[in-house]
Amino acid sequence: MTRRQKITVAALLAAPVVIGLLLLSFNESPSSSIVPVQQANRIGLVRIVDVIYYADNYVWQLKELRKDKSIAGVIIRVESPGGGVAPSQELYNEVMRYRKEDKPLVVSMGNLAASGAYYLSSPAIKIFANPGTLTGSIGVIFRFPQYHKLFDKIGLDMETIKAGRYKDIGTPHRSMSRDERRLLQELLDDTHEQFIGDVSRARSMEADSLRSIADGRIFTGRRAKEIGLVDSLGGYEVALAWLREHVGLTEKAKTIEKKKRHSLLRDVLTEGIWDRIPFLGRPHQPGGMYFLMEHY
């Protein structure tokens, strides 16, 4: 057997092993950063940024920190205009679990923490905002594009066959009927009441009192403190210092974030790709209702 033939045979024998290792290297596994310590001596950090289209990763981080016995308390840094109704509610429920398990959780609001971002922040034991933070915006929005006037101009029709009177409610291909608008308004009003009810429960505020300011308006952090939507004025470092003191830790206590661990090969292959190719990094915006402060 020639040398070339030997190399070819060796390559063929090694190929399944190499392929198997590559496949295994792409599997994700939770970070095993929980260390066996005798007492809670660290602070957990979760950063909630941009529009909240999905809550899965944030919920995972909060759950991991809640279960970690080495974590004495958690701080959430919020920089978001809000997001989807369901993701905001999922995060709200996860923050509420911290209360039930008596693990302190505080929120530090950055430049913007409005609508759904305020919703998820409300169960924190203490909310910090900068005087110029924009927050509030307690309301719900449901938007539909309308193309039918443009279609009329260019002579384009859309034929719809449906079973169910309201099956194509919100279609952009025709004007909305009065009954359809009424149904959607009822839907939004119900969701708005859920927002008000959950925040009033989390903040121990009278629902009627909250309802008077829950009309979608935004507030500065200073004004939000005056009306009871936030507790203290101050930035991230102020909030972190308060939490450390509250749980009896010194300023040397470490702050950690939970992240899902990827394989080294995956990190090398995907380093920077998502940020450099815009259409790959752009999040998909699901349809539906939003707890979202409109900004363009």
LUMVO-445113 format. One line per 5 residues: number of its first residue (from 1); for each residue x, y, z of N, C-alpha, C. Coordinates in nm, 3 decimals, padded with zeros to 5 digits. Each point is the difference from the previous one (the first is absolute). Example, Ala and Ser with C-alpha at 12.3 -4.5 7.8 and 13.67 -1.06 7.14 Angstrom:
2
1 = 01.319 -00.569 00.780 -00.089 00.119 00.000 00.090 00.120 00.000 | -00.035 00.105 -00.072 00.082 00.119 00.006 -00.077 00.109 00.073
//
This chain:
296
1 = 00.086 -00.121 00.000 -00.086 00.121 00.000 00.089 00.125 00.000 | -00.029 00.087 -00.092 00.082 00.122 -00.010 -00.031 00.095 00.115 | 00.088 00.101 00.014 -00.019 00.100 00.107 -00.129 00.078 -00.020 | -00.030 00.034 -00.125 -00.123 00.075 -00.028 -00.123 -00.081 00.037 | 00.005 -00.131 -00.030 -00.113 -00.086 00.034 -00.017 -00.009 00.151
6 = 00.112 -00.008 00.073 -00.009 -00.005 00.146 -00.062 00.127 00.057 | 00.040 00.113 -00.055 -00.056 00.128 00.048 -00.149 00.006 -00.028 | -00.040 -00.049 -00.119 -00.142 00.002 -00.037 -00.082 -00.088 00.094 | 00.050 -00.120 00.031 -00.069 -00.090 00.091 -00.011 00.061 00.138 | 00.110 00.059 00.049 -00.001 00.063 00.132 -00.101 00.114 00.006
11 = -00.008 00.078 -00.108 -00.094 00.112 -00.005 -00.143 -00.049 00.004 | -00.027 -00.109 -00.074 -00.135 -00.056 -00.002 -00.039 -00.055 00.137 | 00.095 -00.063 00.068 -00.028 -00.054 00.133 -00.020 00.111 00.102 | 00.073 00.110 -00.015 -00.008 00.109 00.097 -00.121 00.091 -00.023 | -00.052 00.001 -00.122 -00.108 00.093 -00.035 -00.122 -00.011 00.092
16 = -00.053 -00.122 00.029 -00.117 -00.009 00.089 00.027 00.057 00.139 | 00.123 -00.022 00.049 00.034 00.051 00.133 00.001 00.154 -00.001 | 00.062 00.057 -00.103 00.008 00.146 -00.011 -00.139 00.061 -00.014 | -00.084 -00.061 -00.085 -00.136 00.051 -00.019 -00.079 -00.007 00.130 | 00.018 -00.112 00.072 -00.071 -00.014 00.128 00.041 00.106 00.100
21 = 00.130 00.027 00.006 00.049 00.103 00.092 -00.051 00.138 -00.037 | -00.007 00.027 -00.131 -00.053 00.128 -00.045 -00.146 00.017 00.038 | -00.079 -00.106 -00.019 -00.141 00.007 00.035 -00.019 00.021 00.150 | 00.080 -00.069 00.079 -00.010 00.017 00.145 00.042 00.139 00.043 | 00.096 00.056 -00.071 00.051 00.132 00.039 -00.102 00.109 -00.022
26 = -00.100 -00.024 -00.086 -00.102 00.102 -00.025 -00.115 -00.008 00.097 | -00.004 -00.103 00.080 -00.107 -00.009 00.099 00.020 00.103 00.107 | -00.112 00.062 00.041 00.006 00.098 00.107 -00.027 -00.069 00.133 | 00.065 00.046 00.101 -00.027 -00.052 00.133 00.002 00.114 00.098 | -00.084 -00.006 00.103 -00.002 00.108 00.097 00.135 00.019 00.065
31 = 00.032 00.123 00.028 00.126 00.030 00.068 00.000 -00.060 00.140 | 00.106 -00.068 00.032 00.009 -00.061 00.133 00.078 00.092 00.092 | -00.045 00.126 00.007 00.073 00.098 00.080 -00.042 00.001 00.146 | -00.093 -00.090 00.037 -00.038 -00.008 00.140 00.113 -00.068 00.077 | 00.056 00.070 00.093 00.113 -00.056 00.075 -00.045 -00.035 00.140
36 = 00.051 -00.110 00.053 -00.040 -00.040 00.134 00.063 00.090 00.106 | -00.077 00.087 00.058 00.050 00.087 00.106 -00.087 -00.020 00.123 | 00.054 00.042 00.113 -00.071 -00.020 00.125 -00.106 00.106 00.024 | 00.014 00.117 -00.064 -00.098 00.104 00.022 -00.017 00.083 -00.126 | -00.112 00.072 -00.007 -00.026 00.087 -00.114 00.092 00.122 00.009
41 = 00.089 00.012 -00.095 00.099 00.108 00.007 00.019 00.072 -00.132 | -00.096 -00.015 -00.092 00.012 00.065 -00.130 -00.133 00.067 -00.038 | 00.009 00.095 -00.093 -00.118 00.068 -00.054 -00.020 -00.044 -00.144 | -00.122 -00.032 -00.036 -00.030 -00.036 -00.138 -00.046 00.121 -00.080 | 00.034 00.002 -00.127 -00.035 00.112 -00.088 -00.068 -00.053 -00.126
46 = -00.112 00.062 -00.035 -00.068 -00.030 -00.127 -00.020 00.132 -00.073 | 00.043 00.005 -00.125 -00.017 00.121 -00.081 -00.114 -00.022 -00.099 | -00.104 00.080 00.012 -00.114 -00.008 -00.091 00.004 00.123 -00.089 | 00.032 -00.022 -00.127 00.022 00.112 -00.091 -00.083 -00.014 -00.126 | -00.029 00.116 -00.062 -00.069 00.009 -00.127 -00.145 -00.050 00.012
51 = -00.067 -00.015 -00.113 -00.139 -00.045 00.000 -00.006 -00.147 00.042 | -00.094 -00.032 00.088 -00.010 -00.136 00.053 -00.095 -00.080 -00.090 | 00.057 -00.063 -00.102 -00.080 -00.083 -00.089 -00.019 -00.140 00.060 | 00.103 -00.048 00.067 -00.003 -00.134 00.059 00.057 00.008 00.141 | -00.050 -00.084 00.089 00.042 00.005 00.140 00.084 -00.121 00.042
56 = 00.012 -00.099 -00.086 00.061 -00.128 00.040 00.136 00.015 00.066 | 00.090 00.075 -00.063 00.136 00.010 00.053 00.003 00.075 00.133 | -00.079 00.107 00.009 -00.006 00.076 00.125 -00.058 -00.084 00.113 | -00.105 -00.075 -00.031 -00.061 -00.087 00.101 00.100 -00.105 00.046 | 00.075 -00.055 -00.096 00.101 -00.101 00.034 00.103 00.059 00.096
61 = 00.048 00.121 -00.029 00.099 00.063 00.087 -00.056 00.023 00.140 | -00.121 00.054 00.007 -00.061 00.027 00.130 -00.022 -00.128 00.080 | -00.040 -00.106 -00.068 -00.023 -00.127 00.069 00.131 -00.058 00.052 | 00.104 00.006 -00.082 00.131 -00.052 00.043 00.052 00.076 00.122 | -00.014 00.130 -00.001 00.047 00.080 00.113 -00.085 -00.025 00.125
66 = -00.128 -00.022 -00.021 -00.089 -00.025 00.114 00.033 -00.133 00.067 | 00.039 -00.099 -00.078 00.030 -00.133 00.055 00.141 -00.008 00.058 | 00.087 00.091 -00.041 00.141 -00.003 00.041 00.012 00.044 00.146 | 00.042 -00.090 00.085 00.010 00.029 00.144 00.112 00.099 00.033 | 00.091 00.022 -00.094 00.108 00.095 00.026 -00.041 00.144 -00.030
71 = -00.118 00.018 -00.056 -00.048 00.134 -00.037 -00.085 00.056 00.114 | 00.045 00.112 00.055 -00.072 00.062 00.112 -00.114 00.089 -00.047 | 00.015 00.058 -00.116 -00.101 00.089 -00.053 00.027 00.025 -00.147 | -00.100 00.056 -00.069 00.010 00.020 -00.146 -00.036 00.143 -00.034 | 00.071 00.055 -00.097 -00.031 00.132 -00.054 -00.030 -00.014 -00.149
76 = -00.109 00.058 -00.044 -00.035 00.002 -00.141 00.026 00.140 -00.054 | 00.083 00.010 -00.099 00.024 00.127 -00.067 -00.092 00.006 -00.122 | -00.090 00.097 -00.002 -00.102 00.008 -00.104 00.028 00.118 -00.091 | 00.005 -00.027 -00.128 00.018 00.103 -00.103 -00.086 -00.041 -00.119 | -00.132 00.027 00.010 -00.093 -00.054 -00.098 -00.127 00.083 -00.008
81 = -00.059 00.011 -00.120 -00.129 00.068 -00.015 -00.118 -00.092 00.026 | 00.028 -00.125 00.038 -00.107 -00.098 00.022 00.004 -00.107 -00.106 | -00.113 -00.065 -00.023 -00.002 -00.107 -00.099 -00.134 -00.071 -00.003 | 00.004 -00.125 -00.040 -00.121 -00.080 -00.013 -00.072 -00.019 00.133 | -00.130 -00.016 -00.008 -00.080 -00.018 00.121 00.041 -00.127 00.074
86 = -00.001 -00.113 -00.068 00.030 -00.127 00.066 00.143 -00.005 00.056 | 00.104 00.042 -00.076 00.135 00.000 00.058 00.011 00.089 00.123 | -00.067 00.115 -00.002 00.004 00.089 00.117 -00.065 -00.067 00.120 | -00.110 -00.070 -00.023 -00.068 -00.068 00.109 00.082 -00.117 00.053 | 00.069 -00.071 -00.087 00.086 -00.110 00.044 00.113 00.051 00.090
91 = 00.057 00.113 -00.038 00.107 00.058 00.082 -00.055 00.053 00.132 | -00.116 00.062 -00.004 -00.066 00.046 00.122 -00.018 -00.117 00.098 | -00.050 -00.112 -00.051 -00.023 -00.116 00.086 00.129 -00.055 00.058 | 00.107 00.003 -00.078 00.129 -00.051 00.050 00.055 00.092 00.109 | -00.016 00.130 -00.018 00.044 00.094 00.104 -00.083 -00.018 00.127
96 = -00.129 -00.027 -00.015 -00.087 -00.023 00.115 00.045 -00.123 00.080 | 00.057 -00.099 -00.068 00.046 -00.121 00.070 00.113 00.032 00.098 | 00.076 00.102 -00.028 00.106 00.042 00.093 -00.061 00.043 00.133 | -00.114 00.065 -00.007 -00.067 00.040 00.124 -00.044 -00.123 00.080 | -00.057 -00.096 -00.070 -00.050 -00.119 00.068 00.111 -00.079 00.066
101 = 00.119 00.002 -00.062 00.114 -00.073 00.056 00.090 00.090 00.084 | -00.042 00.123 00.019 00.069 00.094 00.089 00.146 00.020 -00.039 | 00.024 00.012 -00.131 00.134 00.036 -00.047 -00.010 00.142 -00.056 | 00.071 00.096 00.058 -00.015 00.140 -00.040 00.034 00.024 -00.147 | -00.084 00.075 -00.067 00.023 00.037 -00.139 -00.034 00.148 -00.016
106 = 00.093 00.077 -00.054 -00.024 00.141 -00.024 00.015 00.029 -00.149 | -00.057 00.111 -00.042 00.008 00.043 -00.140 00.071 00.133 -00.008 | 00.091 00.011 -00.095 00.066 00.126 -00.032 -00.041 00.040 -00.141 | -00.072 00.112 -00.012 -00.046 00.046 -00.130 00.103 00.092 -00.062 | 00.028 -00.022 -00.127 00.093 00.084 -00.072 -00.069 00.119 -00.063
111 = 00.028 00.024 -00.127 -00.060 00.114 -00.069 -00.149 -00.020 -00.025 | -00.039 -00.127 -00.025 -00.139 -00.030 -00.036 -00.042 -00.133 00.061 | -00.111 00.003 00.073 -00.056 -00.123 00.058 -00.151 00.018 00.005 | -00.062 -00.012 -00.117 -00.141 00.037 -00.014 -00.086 -00.119 -00.038 | -00.129 00.015 00.023 -00.103 -00.095 -00.040 00.033 -00.141 00.051
116 = 00.024 -00.097 -00.090 00.029 -00.135 00.045 00.123 -00.008 00.087 | 00.096 00.090 -00.022 00.120 00.004 00.085 -00.035 00.046 00.140 | -00.098 00.090 00.011 -00.045 00.038 00.134 -00.082 -00.114 00.061 | -00.081 -00.065 -00.081 -00.082 -00.112 00.046 00.086 -00.104 00.072 | 00.107 -00.045 -00.065 00.084 -00.104 00.059 00.079 00.051 00.120
121 = 00.021 00.132 00.007 00.076 00.057 00.111 -00.082 00.015 00.126 | -00.130 00.011 -00.015 -00.086 00.038 00.113 00.007 -00.093 00.121 | 00.024 -00.133 -00.013 00.006 -00.083 00.121 00.131 00.008 00.077 | 00.098 00.075 -00.048 00.128 00.010 00.072 -00.022 00.059 00.139 | 00.085 -00.038 00.096 -00.017 00.055 00.135 00.037 00.148 00.003
126 = 00.080 00.043 -00.098 00.035 00.142 -00.009 00.035 00.033 -00.144 | -00.057 00.109 -00.050 00.026 00.045 -00.136 00.077 00.132 00.005 | 00.115 00.000 -00.065 00.082 00.121 -00.011 -00.011 00.055 -00.141 | -00.011 00.132 -00.011 -00.002 00.066 -00.130 00.084 00.126 00.008 | 00.059 00.037 -00.111 00.068 00.129 -00.008 -00.106 00.109 -00.008
131 = 00.032 00.121 00.041 -00.100 00.107 -00.008 -00.055 00.020 -00.141 | 00.084 -00.025 -00.101 -00.043 00.019 -00.139 -00.043 -00.126 -00.071 | -00.006 -00.113 00.071 -00.049 -00.124 -00.060 -00.142 00.020 -00.053 | -00.030 -00.059 -00.114 -00.138 00.000 -00.050 -00.064 -00.133 00.037 | -00.112 00.007 00.069 -00.067 -00.122 00.045 -00.151 00.023 -00.003
136 = -00.075 -00.097 00.050 -00.146 00.009 -00.007 -00.051 -00.060 -00.128 | -00.076 00.078 -00.077 -00.060 -00.047 -00.127 -00.083 -00.126 00.022 | -00.086 00.004 00.101 -00.083 -00.115 00.033 -00.119 -00.004 -00.096 | 00.011 -00.081 -00.101 -00.103 -00.011 -00.102 00.029 -00.116 -00.093 | -00.087 -00.022 -00.096 00.013 -00.111 -00.094 -00.021 00.053 -00.142
141 = 00.072 -00.055 -00.095 -00.015 00.044 -00.138 -00.007 -00.120 -00.093 | -00.082 00.016 -00.103 -00.019 -00.105 -00.101 -00.006 00.073 -00.134 | 00.099 -00.020 -00.086 00.007 00.074 -00.125 -00.023 -00.089 -00.120 | -00.064 00.059 -00.104 -00.022 -00.070 -00.125 00.039 00.091 -00.116 | 00.078 -00.049 -00.093 00.024 00.079 -00.122 -00.127 -00.003 -00.086
146 = -00.018 00.100 -00.081 -00.114 00.008 -00.090 00.049 00.025 -00.142 | -00.024 -00.098 -00.090 00.049 00.011 -00.137 -00.113 00.025 -00.100 | -00.125 -00.008 00.044 -00.109 -00.008 -00.097 -00.012 00.124 -00.088 | 00.034 00.117 00.053 -00.008 00.121 -00.084 00.107 -00.002 -00.109 | 00.118 -00.048 00.034 00.104 -00.016 -00.100 -00.041 -00.103 -00.104
151 = -00.058 -00.111 00.044 -00.044 -00.104 -00.091 -00.104 00.053 -00.097 | -00.090 00.086 00.051 -00.103 00.058 -00.087 00.064 00.082 -00.112 | 00.108 00.072 00.033 00.064 00.086 -00.099 00.070 -00.079 -00.110 | 00.056 -00.115 00.038 00.076 -00.078 -00.099 -00.081 -00.114 -00.058 | -00.127 -00.009 00.042 -00.089 -00.102 -00.056 00.027 -00.141 00.048
156 = 00.044 -00.013 00.126 00.029 -00.132 00.057 -00.107 -00.038 00.101 | -00.054 -00.120 -00.014 -00.102 -00.050 00.092 00.054 -00.121 00.076 | -00.053 -00.020 00.122 00.033 -00.118 00.080 -00.129 -00.073 00.030 | -00.013 -00.120 -00.047 -00.120 -00.080 00.023 00.019 -00.084 00.125 | -00.094 00.007 00.094 00.010 -00.075 00.125 -00.119 -00.092 00.015
161 = 00.027 -00.126 00.028 -00.105 -00.098 00.029 00.019 -00.042 00.145 | -00.104 00.012 00.079 00.016 -00.027 00.144 -00.119 -00.074 00.056 | 00.024 -00.070 00.110 -00.105 -00.064 00.078 00.007 00.062 00.139 | -00.095 00.081 00.032 00.005 00.076 00.124 -00.003 00.148 -00.034 | -00.099 00.068 00.052 -00.025 00.139 -00.038 00.121 00.090 00.020
166 = 00.074 -00.022 00.109 00.109 00.090 00.035 00.138 -00.060 -00.027 | 00.004 -00.104 -00.084 00.126 -00.071 -00.019 00.109 00.089 -00.060 | -00.035 00.097 -00.082 00.102 00.086 -00.060 00.001 00.139 00.063 | -00.036 00.005 00.128 00.000 00.128 00.070 00.141 00.061 -00.003 | 00.007 00.127 -00.031 00.128 00.068 -00.007 00.072 -00.013 -00.133
171 = -00.065 -00.059 -00.099 00.065 -00.014 -00.129 00.033 00.137 -00.059 | 00.113 00.013 -00.065 00.037 00.130 -00.060 -00.067 00.025 -00.135 | -00.081 -00.095 -00.045 -00.054 00.008 -00.135 -00.138 00.064 -00.009 | -00.053 00.042 00.114 -00.128 00.069 00.001 -00.012 00.081 00.128 | -00.097 00.091 00.004 -00.023 00.079 00.119 -00.060 -00.086 00.110
176 = 00.029 00.035 00.124 -00.054 -00.074 00.114 -00.144 00.041 00.025 | -00.085 -00.099 00.028 -00.140 00.031 00.028 -00.016 00.050 00.144 | -00.115 00.059 00.027 -00.027 00.050 00.135 00.001 -00.114 00.102 | -00.059 -00.113 -00.035 -00.003 -00.115 00.092 00.141 -00.053 00.027 | 00.082 -00.004 -00.103 00.137 -00.047 00.019 00.079 00.093 00.092
181 = -00.017 00.129 -00.020 00.068 00.097 00.085 -00.046 -00.014 00.145 | -00.129 -00.025 00.019 -00.053 -00.017 00.136 00.061 -00.123 00.066 | 00.007 -00.111 -00.074 00.057 -00.123 00.056 00.146 00.018 00.040 | 00.076 00.066 -00.087 00.141 00.021 00.031 00.018 00.095 00.118 | -00.086 00.099 00.010 00.008 00.092 00.113 -00.029 -00.072 00.130
186 = -00.097 -00.092 -00.002 -00.029 -00.080 00.120 00.121 -00.085 00.038 | 00.066 -00.054 -00.101 00.120 -00.081 00.023 00.110 00.083 00.066 | 00.021 00.119 -00.052 00.103 00.089 00.054 -00.036 00.048 00.140 | -00.128 00.031 00.022 -00.043 00.047 00.132 00.022 -00.109 00.105 | -00.029 -00.124 -00.035 00.020 -00.110 00.094 00.148 -00.016 00.033
191 = 00.086 00.009 -00.102 00.144 -00.012 00.022 00.052 00.117 00.083 | -00.054 00.118 -00.026 00.039 00.119 00.076 -00.035 -00.018 00.149 | -00.117 -00.058 00.027 -00.040 -00.024 00.138 00.092 -00.103 00.067 | 00.048 -00.097 -00.077 00.097 -00.095 00.055 00.128 00.072 00.042 | 00.045 00.092 -00.085 00.119 00.081 00.029 -00.021 00.078 00.130
196 = -00.111 00.070 00.009 -00.030 00.081 00.118 -00.011 -00.087 00.125 | -00.070 -00.112 -00.012 -00.019 -00.088 00.115 00.131 -00.058 00.051 | 00.086 -00.043 -00.091 00.127 -00.059 00.041 00.093 00.104 00.064 | 00.006 00.119 -00.059 00.087 00.104 00.057 -00.053 00.046 00.136 | -00.132 00.016 00.011 -00.057 00.044 00.129 00.027 -00.103 00.109
201 = -00.005 -00.128 -00.036 00.030 -00.106 00.097 00.149 00.001 00.037 | 00.086 00.014 -00.100 00.144 -00.002 00.025 00.045 00.121 00.081 | -00.061 00.115 -00.027 00.043 00.124 00.064 -00.085 00.036 00.121 | -00.100 -00.082 00.032 -00.092 00.027 00.111 -00.066 00.137 -00.017 | -00.047 00.025 -00.121 -00.068 00.125 -00.033 -00.147 -00.030 -00.027
206 = -00.086 00.094 00.030 -00.141 -00.014 -00.033 -00.015 00.000 -00.152 | -00.077 -00.094 -00.052 -00.017 -00.010 -00.144 -00.060 00.127 -00.059 | -00.097 00.058 00.070 -00.063 00.123 -00.050 00.099 00.115 -00.005 | 00.087 00.006 00.100 00.102 00.105 00.002 00.097 -00.018 -00.115 | 00.040 -00.124 -00.025 00.092 -00.029 -00.110 -00.067 00.025 -00.134
211 = -00.127 -00.034 -00.010 -00.072 00.015 -00.126 -00.002 00.145 -00.047 | 00.003 00.093 00.091 -00.005 00.141 -00.037 00.124 00.047 -00.074 | 00.111 -00.073 00.015 00.123 00.037 -00.071 00.041 -00.107 -00.101 | -00.080 -00.106 -00.011 00.033 -00.112 -00.089 -00.064 00.020 -00.136 | 00.027 00.116 -00.061 -00.060 00.030 -00.129 00.106 00.007 -00.110
216 = 00.112 -00.064 00.023 00.107 -00.003 -00.099 00.101 00.112 00.013 | -00.025 00.096 00.090 00.095 00.111 00.013 00.131 -00.047 00.062 | 00.108 00.069 -00.033 00.130 -00.032 00.056 00.038 00.104 00.104 | 00.090 -00.040 00.090 00.044 00.087 00.109 00.151 -00.002 00.008 | 00.056 00.108 00.051 00.141 -00.003 00.036 00.015 -00.082 00.128
221 = 00.121 -00.044 00.027 00.023 -00.074 00.123 -00.038 00.081 00.122 | 00.029 00.127 -00.003 -00.033 00.085 00.116 -00.150 00.007 00.022 | -00.076 00.019 -00.109 -00.146 00.004 00.013 -00.056 -00.137 00.038 | 00.059 -00.106 -00.053 -00.045 -00.135 00.032 00.016 -00.030 00.148 | 00.106 00.053 00.060 00.019 -00.018 00.144 -00.109 00.073 00.078
226 = -00.035 00.119 -00.046 -00.103 00.079 00.070 -00.136 -00.070 00.000 | -00.030 -00.072 -00.106 -00.133 -00.065 -00.009 00.005 -00.147 00.039 | 00.116 -00.049 00.044 00.008 -00.135 00.056 00.031 -00.111 -00.098 | 00.042 00.034 -00.121 00.035 -00.105 -00.096 00.141 -00.053 00.022 | 00.088 00.082 00.054 00.135 -00.046 00.038 00.026 00.041 00.144
231 = 00.106 -00.056 00.057 00.025 00.020 00.144 00.110 00.100 00.029 | 00.107 -00.003 -00.079 00.116 00.085 00.030 00.062 00.052 -00.128 | 00.067 00.113 00.010 00.074 00.056 -00.112 00.147 -00.038 00.012 | 00.056 -00.042 -00.112 00.140 -00.040 00.001 00.027 -00.096 -00.115 | 00.126 -00.009 -00.038 00.039 -00.086 -00.109 00.032 -00.142 00.044
236 = 00.065 -00.072 -00.090 00.030 -00.141 00.024 00.087 -00.020 00.123 | 00.104 00.081 00.016 00.091 -00.018 00.113 -00.071 00.025 00.132 | -00.092 00.096 00.001 -00.077 00.027 00.122 -00.088 -00.120 00.034 | -00.066 -00.055 -00.101 -00.087 -00.116 00.021 00.081 -00.121 00.047 | 00.117 -00.020 -00.060 00.085 -00.113 00.037 00.051 00.014 00.143
241 = 00.039 00.122 00.036 00.049 00.023 00.137 -00.110 -00.025 00.102 | -00.122 00.043 -00.033 -00.113 -00.023 00.092 -00.025 -00.149 00.017 | 00.002 -00.075 -00.110 -00.027 -00.143 00.007 00.108 -00.072 00.081 | 00.125 00.036 -00.022 00.108 -00.063 00.077 -00.018 00.024 00.150 | -00.033 00.122 00.035 -00.020 00.031 00.141 -00.122 -00.074 00.055
246 = -00.105 -00.008 -00.082 -00.123 -00.065 00.043 00.020 -00.148 00.032 | 00.088 -00.066 -00.077 00.023 -00.143 00.022 00.124 -00.025 00.086 | 00.063 00.107 00.049 00.112 -00.015 00.090 00.132 -00.034 -00.065 | 00.021 00.045 -00.124 00.125 -00.025 -00.069 00.081 00.129 -00.012 | 00.130 -00.014 -00.014 00.087 00.116 -00.017 00.007 00.037 -00.148
251 = 00.065 00.113 -00.027 00.012 00.045 -00.138 00.093 -00.091 -00.081 | 00.072 -00.089 00.066 00.086 -00.093 -00.070 -00.076 -00.122 -00.051 | -00.126 -00.013 00.039 -00.080 -00.115 -00.045 -00.010 00.001 -00.153 | 00.020 -00.116 -00.060 00.000 -00.011 -00.146 -00.142 00.009 -00.056 | -00.010 00.056 -00.120 -00.125 00.003 -00.075 00.016 -00.090 -00.121
256 = -00.091 -00.093 -00.017 00.013 -00.096 -00.110 -00.125 -00.002 -00.086 | 00.017 -00.041 -00.126 -00.110 -00.020 -00.092 -00.002 -00.146 -00.043 | -00.117 -00.055 -00.016 -00.013 -00.137 -00.049 -00.011 00.003 -00.152 | 00.079 -00.082 -00.065 -00.008 -00.009 -00.144 00.005 -00.146 -00.042 | -00.077 -00.031 -00.102 00.005 -00.136 -00.051 00.135 -00.022 -00.067
261 = 00.057 -00.116 00.031 00.134 -00.028 -00.049 -00.007 -00.062 -00.139 | 00.077 00.055 -00.093 00.012 -00.056 -00.134 00.137 -00.065 -00.013 | 00.012 -00.087 -00.096 00.129 -00.064 -00.023 00.101 00.102 -00.052 | 00.126 -00.026 00.023 00.107 00.088 -00.047 -00.005 00.012 -00.152 | -00.024 -00.113 -00.070 -00.004 00.004 -00.145 -00.112 00.089 -00.050
266 = -00.117 -00.009 00.064 -00.113 00.084 -00.040 00.034 00.148 00.020 | 00.062 00.032 00.114 00.036 00.139 00.027 00.098 00.052 -00.105 | 00.097 -00.085 -00.039 00.099 00.042 -00.098 -00.065 00.024 -00.136 | -00.087 -00.092 -00.041 -00.062 00.008 -00.132 -00.100 00.114 -00.011 | -00.069 00.033 00.112 -00.106 00.100 -00.006 00.041 00.134 00.059
271 = 00.127 00.015 00.041 00.044 00.123 00.063 -00.023 00.119 -00.092 | -00.090 00.089 00.040 -00.022 00.122 -00.075 -00.088 -00.012 -00.122 | -00.038 -00.121 -00.039 -00.076 -00.016 -00.124 -00.136 00.068 00.009 | -00.070 -00.022 00.112 -00.136 00.052 00.014 -00.002 00.152 00.001 | 00.106 00.060 00.056 00.004 00.147 00.003 00.041 00.059 -00.134
276 = 00.075 -00.074 -00.079 00.053 00.053 -00.124 -00.097 -00.017 -00.118 | -00.093 -00.094 00.009 -00.098 -00.021 -00.108 -00.137 00.042 00.054 | -00.047 00.120 -00.038 -00.120 00.059 00.062 -00.122 -00.089 00.000 | -00.031 -00.065 -00.114 -00.124 -00.076 -00.006 00.004 -00.126 00.086 | 00.123 -00.046 00.036 00.010 -00.116 00.089 -00.023 00.040 00.145
281 = 00.045 00.119 00.038 -00.010 00.044 00.138 -00.133 00.065 00.034 | -00.080 00.033 -00.101 -00.123 00.071 00.025 -00.105 -00.094 00.059 | -00.056 00.032 00.119 -00.100 -00.087 00.060 -00.130 00.003 -00.078 | -00.067 -00.111 -00.003 -00.131 -00.008 -00.065 -00.106 00.057 00.093 | -00.085 00.087 -00.052 -00.105 00.061 00.081 -00.129 -00.079 -00.017
286 = -00.040 -00.076 00.102 -00.124 -00.076 -00.009 -00.120 00.094 -00.004 | -00.108 -00.046 -00.062 -00.122 00.078 00.001 -00.066 -00.006 00.137 | -00.098 00.088 00.021 -00.075 -00.004 00.126 00.005 00.131 00.074 | -00.047 -00.005 00.125 -00.007 00.119 00.083 00.133 00.025 00.069 | 00.027 00.128 00.028 00.126 00.038 00.061 -00.020 00.097 00.115
291 = 00.076 -00.023 00.107 00.021 00.100 00.102 00.127 00.075 -00.044 | -00.017 00.101 -00.082 00.114 00.061 -00.067 -00.018 00.150 -00.010 | 00.104 00.074 00.039 00.000 00.145 -00.021 00.043 00.025 -00.143 | -00.083 00.068 -00.076 00.029 00.028 -00.139 00.120 00.095 -00.010 | 00.100 -00.039 -00.077 00.114 00.087 -00.025 00.054 -00.033 -00.138
296 = 00.044 00.099 -00.070 00.045 -00.020 -00.138 00.140 00.057 -00.018
//
